[in-house]
Amino acid sequence: MDLPSPLAWLVDEAGASPGPERFLAELGRRLLADGLPLSGGTLTLSVPHPIIARRTWLWRAETGAVIEALAFAAAPQSEAGRDWLTGLGPVWEERIGPSDSPMLDWAGIDNRAGSGAFAPADADRLREVARFAAAPLAALAAREARAALLEAYLGRRSAARVQAGELARGTGETIRAALLCADLRDFTALSEVTEPHAMIATLDAWFDRVAGAVHAFGGEVLKFMGDGVLAIFPVTAGSVEADAGRGDREACEAALRAVAASRAGMAHLDQIRLAQGLAPLPFGAALHFGEILWGNIGAADRLDFTAIGPAVNLVSRLEGLCKPLGRSVLISGAVAANTATALTPLGEHTLRGIADPCAVFTLPAD
């Protein structure tokens, strides 16, 4: 049987939409072309994520543009999509399934019905669209939920590799990156005298400062290891031939900004802890730059994406030098050579297991 263009698209093609924003924009475009008087639309999905509770995409018929709004788990529940649509015209909404299923909302044009609502025939057409949208939206919501879970547990780059089906053990790629390795000082002694739930809260606060700074400057946390963090700032592809070192410098500058932000965040956290009668949290962090092998390693039935190579070994050993030198941040000569940031030289030092001495620097205020 012949179906209107929006319904035929929902049956034949919508399930393969690359993402919610494209789904909403294409469906809205087809509804407009089919004569529905729309001024905008929203699509809301619940997300199994430790921070984000819901994601809402907002489509404006006038421009075709789609923007995204996030609802956070710790914030009061909001109806960002409906509130936005209300400013455009009368609102029609439909939940596609049970209480945690996708929500599809549309805004009409005020002067269409005259009564501030969709005309009955238009509302009937939107209800039919919602019925046909149920299957592709269920598939889309499942994909988005899987992506959110993988990113939360594996990180963005590793999650993308898993979703792409790159699951073979022993596969990997060599990438150039600035590396950040950091951990708390005297963690074992602190954990001996701290109640477990309080210890978990302490670790969460520490990781929030470090990982938050890493992500803010374009890096990615690869590993949480006890009280330690390993993060990378990959060199982005596409540097012009005439300036081949530009990507190296950008990665190192991003890492330096992230470690400075981490240190500021920890200073603020220490103030809070002191006000609560708790001890401060000394830490050490090291930065290095080089090539790493980032790949799929592990047992036959339990795999992990991890980074290995001399650069990883060096940054780990350099972090271990923080306590003997009485510094919270140490920076290798490889990073110092790729930044215009003023650094304080600390001379060359021999690192355990590393053949050549390493030129070591620190931040001026450290």
C-alpha atoms as a printed R data frame, in Angstrom:
    type eleno elety resid chain resno      x       y      z
1   ATOM     1    CA   MET     A     1  0.000   0.000  0.000
2   ATOM     2    CA   ASP     A     2  1.062   3.576 -0.607
3   ATOM     3    CA   LEU     A     3  1.995   5.500  2.532
4   ATOM     4    CA   PRO     A     4  2.559   9.225  2.982
5   ATOM     5    CA   SER     A     5  6.242  10.142  2.755
6   ATOM     6    CA   PRO     A     6  6.806  10.517  6.533
7   ATOM     7    CA   LEU     A     7  5.261   7.108  7.296
8   ATOM     8    CA   ALA     A     8  7.088   5.353  4.456
9   ATOM     9    CA   TRP     A     9 10.364   6.812  5.727
10  ATOM    10    CA   LEU     A    10  9.617   5.643  9.276
11  ATOM    11    CA   VAL     A    11  8.985   2.111  8.019
12  ATOM    12    CA   ASP     A    12 11.840   1.805  5.527
13  ATOM    13    CA   GLU     A    13 14.709   4.097  6.559
14  ATOM    14    CA   ALA     A    14 14.334   5.760  9.953
15  ATOM    15    CA   GLY     A    15 15.758   2.834 11.910
16  ATOM    16    CA   ALA     A    16 19.139   3.430 10.234
17  ATOM    17    CA   SER     A    17 19.306   7.121 11.240
18  ATOM    18    CA   PRO     A    18 22.846   7.896 12.454
19  ATOM    19    CA   GLY     A    19 21.574   9.695 15.537
20  ATOM    20    CA   PRO     A    20 18.568  11.295 17.266
21  ATOM    21    CA   GLU     A    21 19.280  14.751 15.836
22  ATOM    22    CA   ARG     A    22 19.194  13.449 12.262
23  ATOM    23    CA   PHE     A    23 16.058  11.403 12.984
24  ATOM    24    CA   LEU     A    24 14.212  14.447 14.345
25  ATOM    25    CA   ALA     A    25 15.363  16.835 11.601
26  ATOM    26    CA   GLU     A    26 14.457  14.418  8.791
27  ATOM    27    CA   LEU     A    27 11.081  13.522 10.271
28  ATOM    28    CA   GLY     A    28 10.262  17.195 10.830
29  ATOM    29    CA   ARG     A    29 11.292  18.069  7.270
30  ATOM    30    CA   ARG     A    30  9.074  15.338  5.822
31  ATOM    31    CA   LEU     A    31  6.103  16.356  7.972
32  ATOM    32    CA   LEU     A    32  6.453  19.942  6.781
33  ATOM    33    CA   ALA     A    33  6.643  18.800  3.168
34  ATOM    34    CA   ASP     A    34  3.505  16.704  3.777
35  ATOM    35    CA   GLY     A    35  1.586  19.821  4.794
36  ATOM    36    CA   LEU     A    36  1.653  19.709  8.583
37  ATOM    37    CA   PRO     A    37  1.860  23.218 10.076
38  ATOM    38    CA   LEU     A    38  4.856  22.793 12.386
39  ATOM    39    CA   SER     A    39  7.079  25.440 13.921
40  ATOM    40    CA   GLY     A    40  9.307  23.039 15.853
41  ATOM    41    CA   GLY     A    41  9.714  19.649 17.457
42  ATOM    42    CA   THR     A    42 11.594  17.852 20.210
43  ATOM    43    CA   LEU     A    43 12.767  14.317 20.868
44  ATOM    44    CA   THR     A    44 13.640  13.277 24.431
45  ATOM    45    CA   LEU     A    45 15.467  10.070 25.383
46  ATOM    46    CA   SER     A    46 16.264   8.740 28.849
47  ATOM    47    CA   VAL     A    47 19.968   7.912 29.235
48  ATOM    48    CA   PRO     A    48 21.597   5.294 31.529
49  ATOM    49    CA   HIS     A    49 24.427   7.623 32.490
50  ATOM    50    CA   PRO     A    50 25.922   8.537 35.898
51  ATOM    51    CA   ILE     A    51 25.451  12.278 35.289
52  ATOM    52    CA   ILE     A    52 22.953  12.799 32.468
53  ATOM    53    CA   ALA     A    53 19.353  11.676 33.031
54  ATOM    54    CA   ARG     A    54 17.801  12.759 29.719
55  ATOM    55    CA   ARG     A    55 18.871  14.198 26.393
56  ATOM    56    CA   THR     A    56 16.489  16.415 24.426
57  ATOM    57    CA   TRP     A    57 16.970  17.494 20.812
58  ATOM    58    CA   LEU     A    58 15.193  20.669 19.696
59  ATOM    59    CA   TRP     A    59 14.338  21.167 16.003
60  ATOM    60    CA   ARG     A    60 13.302  24.539 14.569
61  ATOM    61    CA   ALA     A    61 11.231  24.309 11.405
62  ATOM    62    CA   GLU     A    62 12.189  27.788 10.193
63  ATOM    63    CA   THR     A    63 15.903  26.983  9.973
64  ATOM    64    CA   GLY     A    64 16.063  23.183 10.108
65  ATOM    65    CA   ALA     A    65 18.639  23.495 12.892
66  ATOM    66    CA   VAL     A    66 18.786  21.004 15.783
67  ATOM    67    CA   ILE     A    67 20.321  21.790 19.174
68  ATOM    68    CA   GLU     A    68 20.651  19.591 22.241
69  ATOM    69    CA   ALA     A    69 19.642  20.176 25.868
70  ATOM    70    CA   LEU     A    70 20.756  17.959 28.747
71  ATOM    71    CA   ALA     A    71 18.880  17.149 31.952
72  ATOM    72    CA   PHE     A    72 21.209  16.120 34.763
73  ATOM    73    CA   ALA     A    73 20.439  13.410 37.275
74  ATOM    74    CA   ALA     A    74 21.178  15.610 40.303
75  ATOM    75    CA   ALA     A    75 19.066  18.558 39.055
76  ATOM    76    CA   PRO     A    76 15.323  19.027 39.600
77  ATOM    77    CA   GLN     A    77 13.297  17.419 36.820
78  ATOM    78    CA   SER     A    78 12.619  19.861 34.010
79  ATOM    79    CA   GLU     A    79 10.557  19.888 30.836
80  ATOM    80    CA   ALA     A    80 13.087  21.776 28.706
81  ATOM    81    CA   GLY     A    81 11.662  20.503 25.433
82  ATOM    82    CA   ARG     A    82  8.051  21.343 26.219
83  ATOM    83    CA   ASP     A    83  8.968  24.735 27.658
84  ATOM    84    CA   TRP     A    84 10.893  25.570 24.487
85  ATOM    85    CA   LEU     A    85  8.060  24.450 22.216
86  ATOM    86    CA   THR     A    86  5.484  26.466 24.174
87  ATOM    87    CA   GLY     A    87  7.218  29.623 22.992
88  ATOM    88    CA   LEU     A    88  6.720  28.579 19.370
89  ATOM    89    CA   GLY     A    89  3.032  27.651 19.351
90  ATOM    90    CA   PRO     A    90  0.485  25.073 20.528
91  ATOM    91    CA   VAL     A    91  2.119  21.837 21.675
92  ATOM    92    CA   TRP     A    92  1.267  18.230 20.820
93  ATOM    93    CA   GLU     A    93  3.129  15.499 22.684
94  ATOM    94    CA   GLU     A    94  3.225  11.722 22.726
95  ATOM    95    CA   ARG     A    95  5.300   9.264 24.745
96  ATOM    96    CA   ILE     A    96  6.317   6.404 22.475
97  ATOM    97    CA   GLY     A    97  5.920   3.499 24.901
98  ATOM    98    CA   PRO     A    98  6.107   3.164 28.729
99  ATOM    99    CA   SER     A    99  7.208   5.844 31.188
100 ATOM   100    CA   ASP     A   100 10.924   5.785 30.329
101 ATOM   101    CA   SER     A   101 10.401   5.583 26.550
102 ATOM   102    CA   PRO     A   102 11.156   8.351 24.028
103 ATOM   103    CA   MET     A   103  8.976  11.451 24.030
104 ATOM   104    CA   LEU     A   104  8.101  13.098 20.706
105 ATOM   105    CA   ASP     A   105  6.656  16.627 20.877
106 ATOM   106    CA   TRP     A   106  5.645  19.085 18.167
107 ATOM   107    CA   ALA     A   107  4.768  22.776 18.145
108 ATOM   108    CA   GLY     A   108  2.206  24.077 15.667
109 ATOM   109    CA   ILE     A   109  1.655  27.530 14.236
110 ATOM   110    CA   ASP     A   110 -0.532  29.751 16.395
111 ATOM   111    CA   ASN     A   111 -2.851  31.026 13.697
112 ATOM   112    CA   ARG     A   112 -3.583  27.585 12.229
113 ATOM   113    CA   ALA     A   113 -6.295  26.394 14.623
114 ATOM   114    CA   GLY     A   114 -7.187  29.661 16.236
115 ATOM   115    CA   SER     A   115 -7.883  27.962 19.566
116 ATOM   116    CA   GLY     A   116 -4.262  27.477 20.597
117 ATOM   117    CA   ALA     A   117 -4.274  23.789 19.671
118 ATOM   118    CA   PHE     A   118 -3.668  21.581 16.662
119 ATOM   119    CA   ALA     A   119 -6.637  21.063 14.353
120 ATOM   120    CA   PRO     A   120 -8.222  17.624 14.926
121 ATOM   121    CA   ALA     A   121 -7.087  16.324 11.524
122 ATOM   122    CA   ASP     A   122 -3.488  17.432 12.181
123 ATOM   123    CA   ALA     A   123 -3.516  15.859 15.666
124 ATOM   124    CA   ASP     A   124 -4.755  12.584 14.140
125 ATOM   125    CA   ARG     A   125 -1.886  12.620 11.644
126 ATOM   126    CA   LEU     A   126  0.643  13.193 14.420
127 ATOM   127    CA   ARG     A   127 -0.804  10.288 16.400
128 ATOM   128    CA   GLU     A   128 -0.360   8.089 13.342
129 ATOM   129    CA   VAL     A   129  3.235   9.305 12.994
130 ATOM   130    CA   ALA     A   130  3.859   8.411 16.644
131 ATOM   131    CA   ARG     A   131  2.578   4.849 16.070
132 ATOM   132    CA   PHE     A   132  4.849   4.362 13.071
133 ATOM   133    CA   ALA     A   133  7.768   5.960 14.926
134 ATOM   134    CA   ALA     A   134  7.646   3.450 17.792
135 ATOM   135    CA   ALA     A   135  9.850   0.771 16.196
136 ATOM   136    CA   PRO     A   136 12.652   2.982 14.804
137 ATOM   137    CA   LEU     A   137 12.692   5.050 17.997
138 ATOM   138    CA   ALA     A   138 13.033   1.910 20.122
139 ATOM   139    CA   ALA     A   139 16.052   0.883 18.036
140 ATOM   140    CA   LEU     A   140 17.513   4.385 18.218
141 ATOM   141    CA   ALA     A   141 16.999   4.605 21.995
142 ATOM   142    CA   ALA     A   142 18.685   1.218 22.463
143 ATOM   143    CA   ARG     A   143 21.709   2.355 20.437
144 ATOM   144    CA   GLU     A   144 21.981   5.604 22.396
145 ATOM   145    CA   ALA     A   145 21.682   3.751 25.719
146 ATOM   146    CA   ARG     A   146 24.412   1.317 24.688
147 ATOM   147    CA   ALA     A   147 26.662   4.176 23.596
148 ATOM   148    CA   ALA     A   148 26.114   6.033 26.887
149 ATOM   149    CA   LEU     A   149 26.975   2.965 28.949
150 ATOM   150    CA   LEU     A   150 30.094   2.177 26.925
151 ATOM   151    CA   GLU     A   151 31.360   5.764 27.136
152 ATOM   152    CA   ALA     A   152 30.743   5.887 30.890
153 ATOM   153    CA   TYR     A   153 32.771   2.717 31.510
154 ATOM   154    CA   LEU     A   154 35.296   2.694 28.671
155 ATOM   155    CA   GLY     A   155 35.770   6.328 27.619
156 ATOM   156    CA   ARG     A   156 34.902   7.945 24.314
157 ATOM   157    CA   ARG     A   157 37.640   6.496 22.086
158 ATOM   158    CA   SER     A   158 37.449   2.962 23.434
159 ATOM   159    CA   ALA     A   159 33.646   2.985 23.297
160 ATOM   160    CA   ALA     A   160 33.749   4.027 19.653
161 ATOM   161    CA   ARG     A   161 36.090   1.141 18.879
162 ATOM   162    CA   VAL     A   162 33.841  -1.388 20.620
163 ATOM   163    CA   GLN     A   163 30.737  -0.085 18.843
164 ATOM   164    CA   ALA     A   164 32.580  -0.328 15.531
165 ATOM   165    CA   GLY     A   165 33.090  -4.036 16.208
166 ATOM   166    CA   GLU     A   166 36.870  -3.891 16.657
167 ATOM   167    CA   LEU     A   167 36.957  -6.686 19.212
168 ATOM   168    CA   ALA     A   168 39.852  -8.849 18.045
169 ATOM   169    CA   ARG     A   169 42.522  -9.399 20.684
170 ATOM   170    CA   GLY     A   170 45.902  -7.955 19.796
171 ATOM   171    CA   THR     A   171 44.621  -5.211 17.493
172 ATOM   172    CA   GLY     A   172 45.648  -1.632 18.117
173 ATOM   173    CA   GLU     A   173 46.906   1.630 16.691
174 ATOM   174    CA   THR     A   174 49.910   3.833 17.328
175 ATOM   175    CA   ILE     A   175 48.964   7.383 18.258
176 ATOM   176    CA   ARG     A   176 50.888  10.448 19.328
177 ATOM   177    CA   ALA     A   177 49.595  11.985 22.519
178 ATOM   178    CA   ALA     A   178 50.370  13.980 25.615
179 ATOM   179    CA   LEU     A   179 49.934  11.725 28.631
180 ATOM   180    CA   LEU     A   180 48.864  12.630 32.146
181 ATOM   181    CA   CYS     A   181 49.470  10.255 35.058
182 ATOM   182    CA   ALA     A   182 48.308  11.259 38.536
183 ATOM   183    CA   ASP     A   183 47.612   9.683 41.908
184 ATOM   184    CA   LEU     A   184 46.984  10.564 45.526
185 ATOM   185    CA   ARG     A   185 49.775  10.540 48.070
186 ATOM   186    CA   ASP     A   186 49.624   8.209 51.092
187 ATOM   187    CA   PHE     A   187 46.373   6.664 49.881
188 ATOM   188    CA   THR     A   188 46.963   3.374 51.715
189 ATOM   189    CA   ALA     A   189 47.451   5.109 55.063
190 ATOM   190    CA   LEU     A   190 44.384   7.290 54.464
191 ATOM   191    CA   SER     A   191 42.214   4.300 53.595
192 ATOM   192    CA   GLU     A   192 43.273   2.530 56.809
193 ATOM   193    CA   VAL     A   193 41.740   5.267 58.972
194 ATOM   194    CA   THR     A   194 38.761   6.218 56.777
195 ATOM   195    CA   GLU     A   195 35.384   4.490 56.734
196 ATOM   196    CA   PRO     A   196 34.861   2.778 53.330
197 ATOM   197    CA   HIS     A   197 31.896   4.875 52.202
198 ATOM   198    CA   ALA     A   198 33.777   8.066 53.091
199 ATOM   199    CA   MET     A   199 36.796   6.734 51.223
200 ATOM   200    CA   ILE     A   200 34.714   6.187 48.107
201 ATOM   201    CA   ALA     A   201 33.390   9.756 48.381
202 ATOM   202    CA   THR     A   202 36.969  11.010 48.724
203 ATOM   203    CA   LEU     A   203 38.067   9.125 45.621
204 ATOM   204    CA   ASP     A   204 35.047  10.410 43.688
205 ATOM   205    CA   ALA     A   205 35.898  13.999 44.643
206 ATOM   206    CA   TRP     A   206 39.525  13.493 43.554
207 ATOM   207    CA   PHE     A   207 38.562  11.885 40.259
208 ATOM   208    CA   ASP     A   208 35.992  14.615 39.590
209 ATOM   209    CA   ARG     A   209 38.735  17.256 39.742
210 ATOM   210    CA   VAL     A   210 41.187  15.397 37.534
211 ATOM   211    CA   ALA     A   211 38.821  13.837 35.006
212 ATOM   212    CA   GLY     A   212 36.742  17.008 34.809
213 ATOM   213    CA   ALA     A   213 39.831  19.007 33.882
214 ATOM   214    CA   VAL     A   214 40.986  16.376 31.379
215 ATOM   215    CA   HIS     A   215 37.647  16.335 29.597
216 ATOM   216    CA   ALA     A   216 37.325  20.114 29.681
217 ATOM   217    CA   PHE     A   217 40.479  20.447 27.581
218 ATOM   218    CA   GLY     A   218 39.741  17.711 25.081
219 ATOM   219    CA   GLY     A   219 41.521  14.792 26.737
220 ATOM   220    CA   GLU     A   220 40.215  11.382 27.660
221 ATOM   221    CA   VAL     A   221 40.652   9.301 30.775
222 ATOM   222    CA   LEU     A   222 41.852   5.841 29.774
223 ATOM   223    CA   LYS     A   223 42.108   4.269 33.206
224 ATOM   224    CA   PHE     A   224 41.198   4.699 36.852
225 ATOM   225    CA   MET     A   225 43.719   2.518 38.701
226 ATOM   226    CA   GLY     A   226 42.964   2.471 42.417
227 ATOM   227    CA   ASP     A   227 43.620   6.104 43.310
228 ATOM   228    CA   GLY     A   228 45.475   6.744 40.030
229 ATOM   229    CA   VAL     A   229 44.457   8.201 36.678
230 ATOM   230    CA   LEU     A   230 45.931   7.744 33.217
231 ATOM   231    CA   ALA     A   231 44.685  10.182 30.578
232 ATOM   232    CA   ILE     A   232 45.696  11.115 27.054
233 ATOM   233    CA   PHE     A   233 45.445  14.192 24.851
234 ATOM   234    CA   PRO     A   234 45.768  12.737 21.335
235 ATOM   235    CA   VAL     A   235 47.273  14.708 18.480
236 ATOM   236    CA   THR     A   236 44.398  15.550 16.162
237 ATOM   237    CA   ALA     A   237 44.697  14.593 12.511
238 ATOM   238    CA   GLY     A   238 44.814  17.195  9.776
239 ATOM   239    CA   SER     A   239 47.771  19.387 10.707
240 ATOM   240    CA   VAL     A   240 49.046  21.079  7.553
241 ATOM   241    CA   GLU     A   241 52.308  19.841  6.096
242 ATOM   242    CA   ALA     A   242 54.008  23.214  6.617
243 ATOM   243    CA   ASP     A   243 53.298  23.073 10.343
244 ATOM   244    CA   ALA     A   244 53.640  19.404 11.212
245 ATOM   245    CA   GLY     A   245 54.345  20.180 14.889
246 ATOM   246    CA   ARG     A   246 51.142  22.135 15.412
247 ATOM   247    CA   GLY     A   247 49.169  19.099 16.582
248 ATOM   248    CA   ASP     A   248 51.956  18.145 19.006
249 ATOM   249    CA   ARG     A   249 51.941  21.625 20.521
250 ATOM   250    CA   GLU     A   250 48.161  21.732 20.813
251 ATOM   251    CA   ALA     A   251 48.099  18.386 22.622
252 ATOM   252    CA   CYS     A   252 50.820  19.466 25.065
253 ATOM   253    CA   GLU     A   253 49.208  22.855 25.720
254 ATOM   254    CA   ALA     A   254 45.883  21.132 26.416
255 ATOM   255    CA   ALA     A   255 47.555  18.758 28.871
256 ATOM   256    CA   LEU     A   256 49.264  21.649 30.651
257 ATOM   257    CA   ARG     A   257 46.002  23.543 30.981
258 ATOM   258    CA   ALA     A   258 44.293  20.424 32.292
259 ATOM   259    CA   VAL     A   259 46.933  19.748 34.950
260 ATOM   260    CA   ALA     A   260 46.809  23.401 36.050
261 ATOM   261    CA   ALA     A   261 43.016  23.186 36.312
262 ATOM   262    CA   SER     A   262 43.308  19.923 38.267
263 ATOM   263    CA   ARG     A   263 45.664  21.555 40.722
264 ATOM   264    CA   ALA     A   264 43.303  24.518 41.194
265 ATOM   265    CA   GLY     A   265 40.396  22.130 41.706
266 ATOM   266    CA   MET     A   266 42.305  20.159 44.315
267 ATOM   267    CA   ALA     A   267 43.276  23.343 46.147
268 ATOM   268    CA   HIS     A   268 39.588  24.212 46.402
269 ATOM   269    CA   LEU     A   269 38.750  20.691 47.551
270 ATOM   270    CA   ASP     A   270 41.414  20.898 50.250
271 ATOM   271    CA   GLN     A   271 39.835  24.114 51.558
272 ATOM   272    CA   ILE     A   272 36.486  22.329 51.840
273 ATOM   273    CA   ARG     A   273 38.063  19.357 53.604
274 ATOM   274    CA   LEU     A   274 39.965  21.556 56.061
275 ATOM   275    CA   ALA     A   275 36.716  23.370 56.924
276 ATOM   276    CA   GLN     A   276 35.208  19.935 57.661
277 ATOM   277    CA   GLY     A   277 38.122  18.976 59.895
278 ATOM   278    CA   LEU     A   278 39.548  16.571 57.303
279 ATOM   279    CA   ALA     A   279 43.117  16.278 56.088
280 ATOM   280    CA   PRO     A   280 44.077  17.715 52.687
281 ATOM   281    CA   LEU     A   281 44.737  15.374 49.773
282 ATOM   282    CA   PRO     A   282 48.296  15.705 48.463
283 ATOM   283    CA   PHE     A   283 48.804  14.305 44.983
284 ATOM   284    CA   GLY     A   284 51.348  13.948 42.238
285 ATOM   285    CA   ALA     A   285 50.846  14.412 38.489
286 ATOM   286    CA   ALA     A   286 53.210  13.990 35.568
287 ATOM   287    CA   LEU     A   287 53.021  14.952 31.899
288 ATOM   288    CA   HIS     A   288 54.903  13.387 29.003
289 ATOM   289    CA   PHE     A   289 54.547  13.358 25.225
290 ATOM   290    CA   GLY     A   290 55.223  10.532 22.788
291 ATOM   291    CA   GLU     A   291 53.861   7.612 20.850
292 ATOM   292    CA   ILE     A   292 51.715   4.956 22.500
293 ATOM   293    CA   LEU     A   293 50.171   1.724 21.319
294 ATOM   294    CA   TRP     A   294 46.509   1.911 22.197
295 ATOM   295    CA   GLY     A   295 44.741  -1.347 21.623
296 ATOM   296    CA   ASN     A   296 42.776  -4.416 22.552
297 ATOM   297    CA   ILE     A   297 44.720  -6.546 25.027
298 ATOM   298    CA   GLY     A   298 43.769  -9.284 27.463
299 ATOM   299    CA   ALA     A   299 42.678 -12.872 27.895
300 ATOM   300    CA   ALA     A   300 40.673 -14.762 25.304
301 ATOM   301    CA   ASP     A   301 37.395 -14.086 27.129
302 ATOM   302    CA   ARG     A   302 38.163 -10.799 28.921
303 ATOM   303    CA   LEU     A   303 39.521  -7.896 26.894
304 ATOM   304    CA   ASP     A   304 40.496  -4.341 27.729
305 ATOM   305    CA   PHE     A   305 41.497  -1.290 25.724
306 ATOM   306    CA   THR     A   306 44.703   0.025 27.200
307 ATOM   307    CA   ALA     A   307 47.804   2.049 26.336
308 ATOM   308    CA   ILE     A   308 51.284   0.547 26.407
309 ATOM   309    CA   GLY     A   309 54.751   1.582 25.303
310 ATOM   310    CA   PRO     A   310 57.833   3.464 26.512
311 ATOM   311    CA   ALA     A   311 55.920   6.753 26.809
312 ATOM   312    CA   VAL     A   312 53.457   5.183 29.253
313 ATOM   313    CA   ASN     A   313 56.300   3.710 31.288
314 ATOM   314    CA   LEU     A   314 58.100   7.044 31.431
315 ATOM   315    CA   VAL     A   315 55.109   9.116 32.547
316 ATOM   316    CA   SER     A   316 54.381   6.580 35.289
317 ATOM   317    CA   ARG     A   317 57.981   6.683 36.539
318 ATOM   318    CA   LEU     A   318 58.029  10.466 36.319
319 ATOM   319    CA   GLU     A   319 54.917  10.700 38.490
320 ATOM   320    CA   GLY     A   320 56.721   8.582 41.087
321 ATOM   321    CA   LEU     A   321 59.404  11.272 41.267
322 ATOM   322    CA   CYS     A   322 56.921  13.910 42.496
323 ATOM   323    CA   LYS     A   323 57.181  12.921 46.161
324 ATOM   324    CA   PRO     A   324 61.017  12.736 46.326
325 ATOM   325    CA   LEU     A   325 61.267  16.144 44.640
326 ATOM   326    CA   GLY     A   326 58.488  17.652 46.757
327 ATOM   327    CA   ARG     A   327 56.464  18.724 43.706
328 ATOM   328    CA   SER     A   328 52.840  18.143 42.788
329 ATOM   329    CA   VAL     A   329 53.445  18.437 39.032
330 ATOM   330    CA   LEU     A   330 56.390  17.224 36.962
331 ATOM   331    CA   ILE     A   331 56.741  17.720 33.207
332 ATOM   332    CA   SER     A   332 59.079  15.917 30.836
333 ATOM   333    CA   GLY     A   333 61.392  17.574 28.370
334 ATOM   334    CA   ALA     A   334 59.266  16.224 25.507
335 ATOM   335    CA   VAL     A   335 56.329  18.334 26.703
336 ATOM   336    CA   ALA     A   336 58.548  21.337 27.480
337 ATOM   337    CA   ALA     A   337 59.809  21.261 23.873
338 ATOM   338    CA   ASN     A   338 56.241  21.568 22.603
339 ATOM   339    CA   THR     A   339 54.963  24.519 24.605
340 ATOM   340    CA   ALA     A   340 55.482  28.238 24.950
341 ATOM   341    CA   THR     A   341 54.347  28.065 28.597
342 ATOM   342    CA   ALA     A   342 57.041  29.191 31.036
343 ATOM   343    CA   LEU     A   343 58.282  26.186 32.979
344 ATOM   344    CA   THR     A   344 60.827  25.831 35.790
345 ATOM   345    CA   PRO     A   345 63.683  23.405 34.964
346 ATOM   346    CA   LEU     A   346 64.623  20.880 37.638
347 ATOM   347    CA   GLY     A   347 67.562  19.288 35.800
348 ATOM   348    CA   GLU     A   348 67.942  15.760 34.463
349 ATOM   349    CA   HIS     A   349 66.879  12.787 36.552
350 ATOM   350    CA   THR     A   350 67.286   9.046 36.212
351 ATOM   351    CA   LEU     A   351 63.959   7.226 36.260
352 ATOM   352    CA   ARG     A   352 63.657   3.645 37.427
353 ATOM   353    CA   GLY     A   353 63.683   1.270 34.458
354 ATOM   354    CA   ILE     A   354 64.328   4.074 31.932
355 ATOM   355    CA   ALA     A   355 67.731   3.932 30.239
356 ATOM   356    CA   ASP     A   356 68.257   7.626 29.458
357 ATOM   357    CA   PRO     A   357 68.011  10.460 32.002
358 ATOM   358    CA   CYS     A   358 64.901  12.596 31.638
359 ATOM   359    CA   ALA     A   359 64.898  16.398 31.587
360 ATOM   360    CA   VAL     A   360 62.337  17.408 34.221
361 ATOM   361    CA   PHE     A   361 60.378  20.653 34.586
362 ATOM   362    CA   THR     A   362 57.594  21.925 36.784
363 ATOM   363    CA   LEU     A   363 55.061  24.738 36.766
364 ATOM   364    CA   PRO     A   364 56.455  28.033 38.086
365 ATOM   365    CA   ALA     A   365 54.021  28.184 41.017
366 ATOM   366    CA   ASP     A   366 54.627  24.607 42.147
